Amino acid sequence: MNQQFGEGYAESVAKDYVLAELGGRTVDQALAEGVAAKEVWRAVCATFDVPQKLR
């Protein structure tokens, strides 16, 4: 997240941005509820069109 968004913005994305791919949860919520980090990262990649080299 930090490489893609920068440290400050990555924190904001994780706590504030609701992703449909995560069932309407934020990254922080999904991780707290036990969703695997790889699954969360895939959702972030799909939503924000993360470059292939960071996937």
CORWO-V617922 format. One record per run of one state. SS is the DSSP state (helix for helix, strand for strand, loop for the rest). FROM is the first residue (numbers start at 1). TO is the last residue. Records with the same first field share a line. If there is no record, write none. Layout:
SS=FROM-TO + FROM-TO
This chain:
loop=1-1 + 6-6 + 17-18 + 23-24 + 26-26 + 33-36 + 49-51 + 55-55
helix=2-5 + 7-16 + 20-22 + 27-32 + 37-48 + 52-54
strand=19-19 + 25-25
